[in-house]
Amino acid sequence: MKRWGIAAIVLLLGRLRRRPRLPSAERIVQPGSADRGAESLVLALFACAALCGIAFPVVYAVDAIPNQTQFLGLALGLAFAFIAAACIVIAKRLVVTEELEEDYSLPARPDEEEVVAKIVEESGDRFTRKRLLLLAGAGAGTALGVALITPAASLGPVLDVSSLYRTPWRRGVRLVDEAGRGFRADEIEEDTFYTAYPEHAYREQMGAPLVVVRLQPEQLQLPAGRRGWAPRGIVAYSKICTHAGCAIALYRKPTFPPVQPRPALICPCHYSTFDPAKGGDVLFGPAGRPLPQLPLEIDAMGELRAGGNFSGPVGPSWWGVRNHGARS
């Protein structure tokens, strides 16, 4: 702390030390004439850059716009191009420049640093609307920054996470295949993997797809309270892995009991393995919680229907996920 205190005092004294100033009448850079036309051009270029920057999140948010990816690239590219053009105009027409044939020494003394500062100050004599130009440049930079961070919105909701708990499943919803045909209970075979969707619902929703398998009823060891969730040994789980949101796409059938004692649902991306007989418990891999199970019912026509919603939130785990349940 003593060393830090001494360093702070030395720094403060150095800043308070009065530097010799050059006479105000003496100029280093030759004065330049104002160029309001160039300033207006810079303002227009910054305005165009700001409009392109604002257009990016608008195009990003409106899914109905055709060729959305191309328009996003065009908006971002034009924003950079307009800002670059504005900088070129400033450098070529608004900053006073001169050519020096002698070697330019590095500043080594306070008076030389003062000379450099004065050169920079006098080089902007052509600017007549400095504040307006600074405001326009700041607006263009801000709009471009918003455009650059807009794709981060795809990572998920920031404050309202209620959408992560919603699913299209509720009691009575019929299970259908990719063609929209309902699943009959007597058609579900053992050692076979089925993918099911909710009837009349958006199938791309994270909570929509299911994996359906059939086990021997005596093999089931479901958690307490789920005794009626697997009629005739048929169980259904979310198809979305609870590790990273990949799709459960493999079904392991026991072909060599000493190594594979029972069937399992497997995510091929990171090899998270789940036990369908024990409520989707994790057998192996990085998944941190079981697959959410969907209760099933068999209607009067012998078709499978949902008996309610999932046993837990669908999808990869996040902070506090265990404190909430799935919602319809």
C-alpha positions as CSV (number, residue, x, y, z in Angstrom):
1,M,0.0,0.0,0.0
2,K,2.9,2.4,0.7
3,R,4.3,1.9,-2.8
4,W,0.9,2.4,-4.4
5,G,0.5,5.6,-2.4
6,I,3.9,7.0,-3.5
7,A,3.2,6.1,-7.1
8,A,-0.2,7.9,-6.9
9,I,1.4,11.1,-5.4
10,V,4.1,11.1,-8.1
11,L,1.5,10.7,-10.9
12,L,-0.6,13.5,-9.4
13,L,2.4,15.9,-9.1
14,G,3.4,15.1,-12.7
15,R,-0.1,16.0,-14.0
16,L,-0.2,19.2,-11.9
17,R,3.2,20.4,-13.2
18,R,2.7,23.4,-15.4
19,R,4.0,22.8,-18.9
20,P,5.4,25.7,-21.0
21,R,2.9,26.8,-23.5
22,L,3.7,28.2,-26.9
23,P,2.5,31.7,-27.7
24,S,-1.1,31.7,-28.9
25,A,-0.2,33.7,-32.0
26,E,2.4,31.3,-33.2
27,R,1.1,28.6,-35.5
28,I,2.7,25.4,-36.5
29,V,0.2,24.1,-39.1
30,Q,-0.9,26.4,-41.9
31,P,-4.5,27.4,-41.5
32,G,-7.0,25.7,-43.8
33,S,-10.2,27.0,-45.3
34,A,-13.5,25.6,-44.1
35,D,-15.2,23.1,-46.4
36,R,-18.9,22.9,-45.4
37,G,-19.7,20.7,-48.4
38,A,-17.3,18.1,-47.1
39,E,-18.8,18.3,-43.6
40,S,-22.3,17.9,-45.1
41,L,-21.1,14.8,-47.0
42,V,-19.6,13.3,-43.8
43,L,-22.9,14.0,-41.9
44,A,-24.8,12.3,-44.7
45,L,-22.5,9.3,-44.7
46,F,-22.8,8.9,-40.9
47,A,-26.6,9.1,-41.2
48,C,-26.6,6.4,-43.8
49,A,-24.4,4.2,-41.7
50,A,-26.7,4.7,-38.7
51,L,-29.8,3.8,-40.8
52,C,-28.1,0.6,-42.0
53,G,-27.1,-0.2,-38.5
54,I,-30.7,0.2,-37.3
55,A,-32.0,-1.8,-40.3
56,F,-30.0,-4.8,-39.2
57,P,-31.9,-5.6,-36.0
58,V,-35.2,-4.8,-37.8
59,V,-34.5,-7.3,-40.5
60,Y,-33.3,-9.8,-37.9
61,A,-36.5,-9.5,-36.0
62,V,-39.0,-9.8,-38.9
63,D,-39.0,-13.4,-40.1
64,A,-41.4,-12.6,-42.9
65,I,-38.7,-10.7,-44.9
66,P,-37.6,-12.9,-47.8
67,N,-33.9,-13.6,-48.3
68,Q,-33.3,-12.5,-44.7
69,T,-29.6,-13.5,-44.6
70,Q,-28.7,-11.5,-47.7
71,F,-30.4,-8.4,-46.3
72,L,-28.6,-8.8,-43.0
73,G,-25.3,-9.0,-44.8
74,L,-26.1,-6.0,-47.0
75,A,-27.1,-3.9,-44.0
76,L,-24.0,-4.7,-42.1
77,G,-21.7,-4.3,-45.1
78,L,-23.2,-0.9,-46.0
79,A,-22.8,0.3,-42.5
80,F,-19.1,-0.4,-42.5
81,A,-18.8,1.0,-46.0
82,F,-20.5,4.3,-45.1
83,I,-18.4,4.7,-42.0
84,A,-15.2,4.0,-43.9
85,A,-16.2,6.5,-46.6
86,A,-16.9,9.2,-43.9
87,C,-13.4,8.6,-42.4
88,I,-11.8,8.9,-45.9
89,V,-13.6,12.3,-46.5
90,I,-12.5,13.6,-43.1
91,A,-8.9,12.6,-43.8
92,K,-8.7,13.9,-47.3
93,R,-10.8,17.1,-47.1
94,L,-11.2,18.2,-43.5
95,V,-7.9,17.5,-41.8
96,V,-5.0,20.0,-42.7
97,T,-2.0,18.1,-43.8
98,E,1.5,19.1,-44.7
99,E,4.7,17.3,-45.9
100,L,7.9,17.6,-43.9
101,E,11.1,16.6,-45.5
102,E,13.2,16.6,-42.3
103,D,13.2,13.7,-39.8
104,Y,10.4,13.9,-37.2
105,S,11.9,13.3,-33.8
106,L,10.0,11.5,-31.1
107,P,8.8,13.8,-28.3
108,A,11.2,13.6,-25.4
109,R,10.5,16.8,-23.4
110,P,7.3,18.4,-22.2
111,D,7.6,21.3,-24.6
112,E,7.9,18.9,-27.6
113,E,4.7,17.1,-26.3
114,E,3.0,20.4,-26.3
115,V,4.0,21.0,-29.9
116,V,2.5,17.7,-30.9
117,A,-0.7,18.5,-29.1
118,K,-0.9,21.9,-30.8
119,I,-0.3,20.3,-34.2
120,V,-3.2,17.9,-33.6
121,E,-5.4,20.8,-32.5
122,E,-4.6,23.1,-35.4
123,S,-5.0,20.3,-37.9
124,G,-8.8,20.5,-37.3
125,D,-9.2,24.2,-38.2
126,R,-11.4,23.3,-41.2
127,F,-14.1,21.9,-39.0
128,T,-16.9,24.3,-38.4
129,R,-19.5,21.9,-36.9
130,K,-17.3,19.7,-34.7
131,R,-20.0,18.9,-32.1
132,L,-22.5,17.9,-34.8
133,L,-19.9,15.7,-36.6
134,L,-19.0,14.1,-33.3
135,L,-22.7,13.4,-32.5
136,A,-23.2,11.9,-36.0
137,G,-20.2,9.7,-35.7
138,A,-21.3,8.6,-32.2
139,G,-24.7,7.7,-33.6
140,A,-23.3,5.7,-36.5
141,G,-21.0,3.9,-34.1
142,T,-23.8,3.1,-31.7
143,A,-26.1,1.8,-34.4
144,L,-23.3,-0.4,-35.7
145,G,-22.6,-1.7,-32.2
146,V,-26.3,-2.6,-31.8
147,A,-26.2,-4.4,-35.1
148,L,-23.2,-6.4,-34.0
149,I,-24.6,-7.6,-30.7
150,T,-28.1,-8.2,-32.1
151,P,-27.4,-11.9,-33.0
152,A,-26.8,-12.5,-29.3
153,A,-30.5,-12.4,-28.9
154,S,-30.6,-15.9,-30.5
155,L,-28.9,-17.3,-27.5
156,G,-32.1,-17.1,-25.5
157,P,-34.2,-14.8,-23.4
158,V,-32.4,-12.5,-21.1
159,L,-35.0,-11.6,-18.5
160,D,-38.2,-13.5,-19.3
161,V,-37.4,-17.2,-19.3
162,S,-41.0,-18.4,-19.1
163,S,-41.0,-19.5,-22.7
164,L,-38.3,-22.1,-21.8
165,Y,-40.8,-23.9,-19.7
166,R,-43.7,-24.0,-22.2
167,T,-44.6,-27.1,-24.2
168,P,-47.5,-28.0,-26.5
169,W,-48.4,-31.0,-24.4
170,R,-51.5,-31.2,-22.2
171,R,-53.9,-33.9,-21.3
172,G,-55.7,-35.4,-24.3
173,V,-53.3,-34.3,-27.0
174,R,-52.8,-37.2,-29.5
175,L,-49.4,-38.6,-30.4
176,V,-48.8,-38.6,-34.2
177,D,-46.0,-39.5,-36.4
178,E,-44.3,-37.4,-39.1
179,A,-47.2,-38.0,-41.5
180,G,-49.8,-37.0,-38.9
181,R,-51.0,-40.5,-38.3
182,G,-51.9,-41.4,-34.7
183,F,-50.0,-44.0,-32.8
184,R,-52.0,-47.1,-31.7
185,A,-50.9,-48.8,-28.5
186,D,-51.0,-52.2,-30.0
187,E,-48.7,-51.1,-32.9
188,I,-45.8,-50.0,-30.5
189,E,-43.3,-52.9,-30.6
190,E,-40.6,-53.7,-28.1
191,D,-36.9,-53.0,-29.1
192,T,-38.2,-50.3,-31.5
193,F,-37.6,-46.6,-31.3
194,Y,-40.5,-44.2,-32.3
195,T,-40.5,-40.4,-32.7
196,A,-43.9,-38.7,-31.9
197,Y,-45.3,-35.2,-32.1
198,P,-48.3,-33.4,-30.7
199,E,-51.2,-33.3,-33.1
200,H,-52.0,-29.8,-34.5
201,A,-48.9,-28.2,-32.9
202,Y,-45.7,-26.6,-34.2
203,R,-43.3,-29.5,-34.4
204,E,-40.1,-27.3,-34.3
205,Q,-40.9,-26.2,-30.8
206,M,-38.3,-27.5,-28.4
207,G,-40.9,-29.3,-26.2
208,A,-42.7,-30.9,-29.1
209,P,-40.8,-34.1,-30.2
210,L,-41.0,-37.3,-28.1
211,V,-39.2,-40.7,-28.1
212,V,-41.6,-43.6,-27.5
213,V,-40.5,-47.1,-26.6
214,R,-42.1,-50.2,-25.2
215,L,-40.8,-52.2,-22.3
216,Q,-42.0,-55.2,-20.3
217,P,-44.2,-53.8,-17.5
218,E,-42.2,-55.8,-14.9
219,Q,-39.0,-54.0,-16.0
220,L,-40.4,-50.5,-15.1
221,Q,-39.0,-48.9,-12.0
222,L,-40.6,-45.4,-12.4
223,P,-40.4,-42.8,-9.7
224,A,-43.1,-42.5,-7.1
225,G,-46.3,-40.9,-8.5
226,R,-45.7,-42.2,-12.1
227,R,-47.4,-45.6,-11.7
228,G,-50.0,-44.8,-14.4
229,W,-47.7,-43.0,-16.8
230,A,-46.7,-46.1,-18.8
231,P,-49.8,-48.0,-20.0
232,R,-48.9,-51.5,-21.2
233,G,-45.2,-50.7,-20.6
234,I,-45.2,-47.8,-23.2
235,V,-43.1,-44.8,-22.0
236,A,-42.5,-41.4,-23.7
237,Y,-39.7,-39.0,-23.0
238,S,-38.6,-35.7,-24.5
239,K,-36.4,-36.1,-27.5
240,I,-34.2,-33.2,-26.4
241,C,-31.1,-34.1,-24.5
242,T,-30.8,-32.4,-21.1
243,H,-27.1,-31.8,-21.7
244,A,-26.7,-29.5,-24.7
245,G,-30.1,-29.7,-26.4
246,C,-29.2,-32.3,-29.0
247,A,-31.7,-34.9,-30.3
248,I,-32.0,-38.3,-28.7
249,A,-31.5,-40.4,-31.9
250,L,-30.3,-43.9,-30.7
251,Y,-31.9,-46.7,-28.9
252,R,-29.7,-49.3,-27.3
253,K,-31.0,-52.8,-27.3
254,P,-29.4,-55.4,-25.0
255,T,-27.5,-57.8,-27.2
256,F,-24.9,-58.9,-24.7
257,P,-26.3,-58.7,-21.1
258,P,-23.0,-58.5,-19.2
259,V,-22.1,-55.2,-21.0
260,Q,-25.6,-53.9,-21.8
261,P,-27.9,-55.0,-19.0
262,R,-31.0,-53.1,-20.2
263,P,-32.3,-50.8,-23.0
264,A,-31.2,-47.2,-23.1
265,L,-31.8,-43.9,-24.9
266,I,-28.6,-42.3,-26.3
267,C,-27.7,-38.9,-27.5
268,P,-25.1,-39.5,-30.2
269,C,-23.5,-36.0,-29.9
270,H,-22.0,-36.4,-26.4
271,Y,-23.1,-39.9,-25.5
272,S,-25.4,-39.0,-22.7
273,T,-27.3,-42.3,-21.9
274,F,-30.7,-42.5,-20.2
275,D,-32.6,-45.3,-18.7
276,P,-36.2,-45.5,-20.0
277,A,-37.2,-48.0,-17.3
278,K,-36.3,-45.7,-14.4
279,G,-37.9,-42.4,-15.5
280,G,-35.1,-41.4,-17.8
281,D,-32.3,-41.4,-15.2
282,V,-28.8,-40.7,-16.5
283,L,-26.7,-43.8,-16.9
284,F,-23.7,-42.3,-18.6
285,G,-22.4,-39.0,-20.1
286,P,-22.4,-35.3,-19.2
287,A,-26.2,-34.8,-18.8
288,G,-27.0,-33.4,-15.4
289,R,-30.6,-34.5,-15.0
290,P,-33.0,-37.2,-16.3
291,L,-35.0,-36.9,-19.5
292,P,-38.4,-35.3,-18.8
293,Q,-41.1,-38.0,-19.0
294,L,-44.6,-37.5,-20.5
295,P,-47.5,-39.4,-19.0
296,L,-49.5,-41.5,-21.5
297,E,-53.1,-42.6,-21.8
298,I,-54.8,-45.0,-24.2
299,D,-58.2,-43.7,-25.5
300,A,-61.2,-45.7,-26.5
301,M,-59.9,-46.1,-30.0
302,G,-56.7,-47.6,-28.7
303,E,-54.5,-44.5,-29.6
304,L,-51.9,-42.9,-27.4
305,R,-52.6,-39.5,-25.9
306,A,-50.8,-37.4,-23.4
307,G,-52.0,-37.7,-19.8
308,G,-50.6,-34.3,-18.9
309,N,-47.3,-32.4,-19.3
310,F,-43.7,-33.4,-18.8
311,S,-42.3,-34.3,-15.4
312,G,-39.8,-31.4,-15.7
313,P,-38.5,-28.6,-18.0
314,V,-37.5,-29.7,-21.5
315,G,-34.0,-29.0,-23.0
316,P,-30.5,-28.4,-21.7
317,S,-30.0,-27.5,-18.1
318,W,-29.5,-23.9,-16.9
319,W,-29.4,-22.1,-13.6
320,G,-32.5,-22.8,-11.5
321,V,-34.0,-25.3,-13.9
322,R,-34.8,-27.8,-11.2
323,N,-37.0,-25.2,-9.4
324,H,-39.6,-25.1,-12.1
325,G,-41.8,-27.5,-14.0
326,A,-43.0,-27.7,-17.6
327,R,-46.0,-25.5,-18.6
328,S,-48.6,-25.9,-21.3
